[in-house]
Amino acid sequence: MAETLADVFNSDLFSLRELTRAINLIPNMYGRIGELKLFGTGRGVATTSVIIERNKNVLNLLPSGTRGADGTKGVQGSRDALSFAIPYIPHDDVVKAADVIGVRQFGSTNQMESVARKVNDKLITMRNKHAITLEWLRAGALRGVVLDADGTRVLLNLFSEFGITEKVVAFDLANDTADIPGKINEVLRYIEDNLEGDVMKYVHALCSPEFFDAFTTHPKVEEAYKFYTSTQNPLREDVRKRFEHKGIVWEEYRGQATSLQPDGTKIARRFIPAGDVRFFPMGTQETFDTVYAPADFIETVNTEGVELYAKQVVEKFGRWVDIHTQSSPLPFCMRPAVLVRGHRNAP
């Protein structure tokens, strides 16, 4: 019996479970911050918000509980607890009958194979869009202020919510006599003092190209940079990716993406503003995390969230299939006082 497009999509291969599994298995093609594994693999929660408790400027995520059951016990001396909504990010695409007609003859036993390939192509594109969005949110978490895609709406501001003043270090790189070693020590000591019981391996710096160029050509850094590049085989390796100097790994970071504005215009968003650098500790155990809320589906109510969900529905006449994806991630820094902003300008 000949298969129709609707018949193909009624198979288990295109169920919520299998499509979700498929899209989460697609490799993440975007994101240096993701590659650093700073935020780990993340963990699911069964609610659409997360409660955050502060104790001595350390933020603790509280697990969701069962209605009617006892809650978690507060730590003596903790000041307050706040609830933050986890962002909800849906995205849609479509597979039309015209997309697969001619790839396999109608009625062929291989019809499912061609449709599955087309759906997978769509899922890859959708996966990449979610991935670059997650990278944007993670960059925001490193700034202590997570912004929506429009670059203006604040989703989470840890500094203002918990009364923490952001540490800013002005390197004054246009001044040849600026005390650059002293500025570096200021960053290191500040982060060490604010780990509040956690540990780290080293401090990482994601630099805008403008900061990286000004820093590596400064008279008090230039010789060290030349020596480092000479030992790394600069003819073969891109030394902008890693420059170890005075306890900090300096890296040029050029992450950016295009966001669509309400008026239809597109704006390129740089994840690290021009002239800035962001410092944060690496190798911590409890400082960075990501939580995922469950999808907005009946099937996922009261289940722990995963990074991405995918679902499809066939148009009533069988002319196309709508593919829907969604993600609800909240990258988080439990100790926002360890987040340091630097810039190339004078104080």
C-alpha positions in Angstrom: 0.0 0.0 0.0 1.4 3.4 -0.9 2.6 5.7 1.8 1.3 9.3 2.1 3.2 12.1 3.7 0.8 11.9 6.7 1.4 8.2 7.0 5.2 8.7 7.2 4.8 11.3 10.0 2.5 9.1 12.0 5.4 6.6 12.6 7.3 6.5 15.9 10.3 8.0 14.1 8.6 11.4 14.2 7.1 11.3 17.7 7.9 13.9 20.4 10.3 11.5 22.1 12.2 10.5 19.0 12.4 14.0 17.4 13.5 15.4 20.8 16.2 12.7 21.1 17.3 13.4 17.5 17.7 17.1 17.9 19.6 16.7 21.2 22.1 14.3 19.5 23.0 16.8 16.8 26.4 18.3 17.6 26.5 21.9 18.8 28.3 23.8 16.0 28.3 27.1 17.8 29.8 28.5 21.0 33.3 29.0 22.4 31.7 29.4 25.9 30.0 26.1 25.4 33.3 24.5 24.3 34.9 25.6 27.6 32.2 23.5 29.4 32.1 26.2 32.0 28.3 25.7 32.6 28.5 22.0 32.4 25.9 19.9 30.7 23.0 21.5 32.6 20.3 19.9 34.6 16.5 19.7 34.3 13.9 21.1 36.6 10.2 20.3 36.6 9.1 23.9 36.9 9.2 27.0 34.7 10.9 29.1 37.3 13.8 28.6 39.7 14.1 29.8 43.3 17.5 31.2 44.2 18.6 31.7 47.8 21.5 33.9 48.8 23.8 33.1 51.7 26.9 35.3 52.1 26.6 36.4 48.5 26.5 32.8 47.3 23.4 31.9 45.3 22.0 28.4 45.7 19.4 26.9 43.4 16.6 25.2 45.3 15.1 22.1 43.9 11.4 22.0 43.0 9.2 20.0 45.3 5.9 18.2 45.5 2.8 20.2 46.4 1.8 19.5 50.0 5.3 18.2 51.0 7.8 19.8 53.2 10.1 22.4 51.6 13.8 22.6 51.8 15.3 24.1 55.0 16.7 27.5 54.9 20.3 28.2 55.9 20.6 30.2 59.1 21.6 33.8 58.2 20.5 33.7 54.6 19.0 37.0 53.7 16.4 36.2 51.1 15.2 34.0 48.3 13.9 35.1 44.9 12.1 33.3 42.0 13.2 33.9 38.4 11.4 32.8 35.3 13.3 30.5 33.0 13.3 31.9 29.4 11.0 30.2 26.9 12.4 30.1 23.4 10.2 28.6 20.7 11.1 28.2 17.0 9.2 26.8 14.0 9.9 25.6 10.5 8.1 23.5 7.9 8.6 20.6 5.6 6.4 20.8 2.5 5.4 17.9 0.2 7.2 19.8 -2.6 10.4 19.4 -0.6 10.4 15.6 -1.0 8.5 15.1 -4.2 10.8 13.7 -6.8 13.4 12.6 -4.3 11.6 9.3 -4.1 8.7 8.2 -6.2 5.3 8.4 -4.5 4.5 5.0 -3.0 8.1 4.0 -2.7 9.1 2.0 0.3 11.9 4.4 0.8 9.6 7.4 1.2 10.3 7.5 4.9 14.0 7.7 4.3 13.8 10.8 2.1 11.4 12.5 4.5 13.5 11.7 7.5 16.5 13.1 5.8 14.7 16.4 5.0 13.4 16.6 8.6 17.0 16.0 9.9 18.3 18.9 7.7 15.6 21.2 9.2 16.5 20.0 12.7 20.2 20.8 12.1 19.4 24.3 11.1 17.0 24.8 14.0 19.5 23.2 16.4 22.1 25.7 15.4 19.8 28.6 16.0 19.1 27.4 19.5 22.8 26.8 20.1 23.9 30.4 19.2 21.0 31.7 21.3 22.3 29.6 24.3 25.8 31.0 23.7 24.3 34.5 23.8 22.6 33.7 27.1 25.8 32.2 28.5 27.7 35.3 27.5 25.1 37.3 29.4 25.5 35.1 32.5 29.3 35.9 32.4 28.3 39.6 32.4 26.0 39.0 35.3 23.1 40.4 33.2 21.3 38.0 30.9 19.6 39.9 28.0 16.9 38.8 25.6 17.8 38.5 21.9 16.9 42.2 21.3 19.8 43.1 23.5 17.7 45.4 25.7 15.1 43.4 27.7 16.7 42.1 30.9 15.9 38.5 31.7 18.1 38.3 34.8 20.4 40.9 36.5 22.2 39.2 39.4 24.0 42.3 40.4 20.9 44.5 41.0 18.8 41.7 42.4 21.3 40.8 45.1 22.8 44.2 45.8 26.3 43.3 44.4 28.4 46.0 42.7 30.0 44.8 39.5 33.8 44.9 39.7 35.3 46.9 36.8 39.0 47.2 36.1 40.3 49.9 33.7 43.5 48.8 32.1 44.3 52.2 30.5 46.0 50.5 27.6 46.6 53.7 25.7 49.1 54.7 28.5 52.5 53.1 27.9 53.3 53.5 31.6 50.1 52.0 32.9 50.6 49.4 35.7 49.3 46.4 33.8 50.8 43.7 36.2 49.1 45.6 39.0 45.8 45.5 37.2 46.1 41.8 36.5 46.9 41.1 40.2 43.8 43.2 41.1 41.6 40.9 39.0 43.1 37.7 40.4 42.9 38.7 44.0 39.3 40.0 43.6 38.2 36.7 42.1 40.1 34.6 44.7 38.5 36.6 47.5 35.0 36.1 46.2 35.1 32.3 45.5 33.5 31.9 48.9 34.6 28.3 49.5 34.8 27.2 45.9 38.0 26.4 44.1 39.4 27.3 40.7 42.2 26.2 38.4 42.9 29.5 36.7 41.2 32.7 35.5 40.1 32.9 31.9 39.7 36.2 29.9 37.4 36.5 26.9 38.7 39.6 25.1 37.1 41.7 22.4 39.5 42.0 19.4 40.0 45.7 20.3 41.1 44.8 23.8 43.2 41.8 22.8 45.2 43.9 20.2 45.7 46.8 22.6 46.7 44.4 25.4 49.2 42.3 23.5 50.9 45.4 22.0 51.2 47.2 25.2 54.9 47.8 26.2 54.5 45.9 29.4 53.0 42.9 27.7 54.4 42.9 24.2 57.7 41.1 24.9 55.9 38.3 26.9 53.5 37.9 24.0 56.2 37.7 21.4 58.0 35.1 23.5 54.8 33.1 24.0 54.0 33.1 20.3 57.5 32.1 19.4 57.1 28.9 21.5 53.7 28.0 20.0 54.7 27.8 16.3 52.7 30.8 15.1 53.1 29.7 11.5 50.7 26.8 12.4 48.6 27.8 15.3 46.3 30.8 15.9 47.9 32.3 19.0 44.8 34.6 19.5 43.1 31.5 20.9 45.3 31.2 24.0 47.9 33.4 25.6 48.9 32.5 29.1 50.2 35.4 31.0 50.5 36.0 34.8 48.0 33.4 35.8 45.3 34.3 33.3 44.5 32.7 29.9 43.8 35.5 27.5 41.7 34.7 24.5 40.2 36.7 21.6 36.5 36.1 21.5 34.5 37.2 18.4 31.1 35.7 19.2 28.2 37.5 17.5 24.9 36.8 16.0 22.1 38.7 14.2 18.9 39.5 16.1 15.6 40.5 14.5 14.1 43.7 15.8 10.4 44.4 16.2 10.5 46.7 13.2 11.9 43.9 11.0 15.5 45.2 10.9 18.5 43.0 11.8 21.2 44.0 14.2 24.5 42.2 14.8 24.9 41.6 18.5 28.5 41.2 19.8 28.7 39.0 22.8 31.7 41.0 24.3 31.4 44.7 23.6 34.2 46.5 21.7 37.1 47.3 24.0 35.9 45.0 26.8 37.2 41.8 28.4 35.4 39.4 30.7 37.2 37.6 33.5 35.9 34.5 35.2 37.3 31.4 37.1 37.8 28.1 35.5 37.7 24.7 37.2 35.1 25.6 39.8 32.7 23.0 41.2 29.7 25.0 42.3 29.9 28.4 40.7 28.3 28.0 37.2 25.3 26.0 36.2 22.5 25.8 33.6 18.9 24.7 34.3 16.3 23.6 31.7 12.6 23.9 32.2 10.2 21.3 30.6 8.6 22.0 27.3 5.2 23.6 26.9 3.5 20.3 26.0 0.9 18.2 27.8 3.3 15.2 27.6 6.1 17.0 29.5 4.1 18.5 32.4 5.9 17.7 35.7 8.9 16.2 34.0 12.4 17.4 34.2 13.4 19.6 31.4 16.0 18.8 28.7 18.0 21.2 26.5 15.8 21.0 23.4 12.4 19.6 22.4 11.1 19.0 18.9 7.6 18.1 17.7 5.7 17.9 14.4 2.1 18.1 13.2 0.7 17.3 9.8 -1.4 20.0 8.0 -5.0 18.8 7.7 -4.8 18.2 4.0 -1.4 16.6 4.2 0.4 19.3 2.2 3.1 20.1 4.7 4.3 19.3 8.2 5.0 22.0 10.8 8.1 21.3 12.9 8.2 23.0 16.3 11.2 23.3 18.6 11.6 24.9 21.9 14.1 25.4 24.7 13.9 26.9 28.1 17.5 27.4 29.4 18.8 29.6 32.2 22.6 29.7 32.4 23.6 30.9 35.8 26.5 32.1 38.0 26.0 31.2 41.7 28.7 33.6 42.8 28.2 36.8 40.6 30.9 38.6 42.6 33.6 36.5 40.8 32.5 38.1 37.4 34.9 40.9 36.5 34.6 43.3 33.7 37.7 44.9 32.2 38.1 47.6 29.5 41.0 49.2 27.7 40.1 52.8 28.6 41.5 54.9 31.4 39.7 55.0 34.8 
